[in-house]
């Protein structure tokens, strides 16, 4: 059967957040984005909103352009493509 639909499916990027202390079922979706950059921007903004930094902390700012990130040793962020 030929697909006559002219629309193409596009990848979406899902930001998942969870805790290593919780069960795997407790992972939550923080957002769905059309591009990896948009997902990374969201995570960066969320991280910085919850971890205020002063001038001394600027040097310790983690590289937040990632697809997997562990925060405080127990919380994780993951960007997956669907």
N, C-alpha and C positions, 0 to 999 in steps of 0.2 A: 504494500500500500504506500502510495506516495504522500508525503506530507505537503499539503498545499498552503499551509500557514506561512505567511511571510515574516512573522515575528520570530526573533531569535531569543532563546533563553539566555539570560545573562547571569553571571555568578553574583552572589551576594555574600557579604562578609558578616558573620555573626560573632558578637562579643559575648563570651561565656565567663561567668564569675562563680567561683566556688571556694570551699575551704577544705583543706586536707583532713580536718577534724570531723567533718560532716560526711554523711553517706554520699555516694556518687549521684544519687537521685536528687540531691539538694543543690545541684548546679543550676544557676539561673541565667537566663538570657538578658543581658544588659542592653542590647540594641542590635539592630540589623541595618547594615549600611551598603550602599551601592559600590563603594570602592574600599580598597585596603587603607588608603590614606585617610579616608573619612573615619574608619573604625579606629585607626591608630590615634587620630586627633581626639576622638571621643575619650579613649582610654587615658590619654595624656591629660586632658582637662579634668577628668574624674579623679585621677591620681593626685594632681596638683591641688584640686579643691579639698581633698581629704588629707593632704600632707603639706600644710603651709611651710614654706621654706624662707629662711632669712638669707642674708648675703653669704653667711658662712656655709650654709647648706647648698648653695648653688653648685659648688664643686662636686658635691656628693649626689647630685641629681642623676638618677639612673637614665640610661638610654631607653626612652619609652617608644621608640619606633621598632616594635617587636610583634611577634605573633604569639609568643608564650612568655609569661612574666610571673614571677612569684614575688608577692608583696608580704613583708613582715614574717616570712618563713612559714606561713600557713594559708594565706589567701592567694589564689591564683587567678590570673586573667588569661584567656586564650581566645585567639581570633581564628575562626575556622571558615573555610570557603564552602558554600553550598550552591 
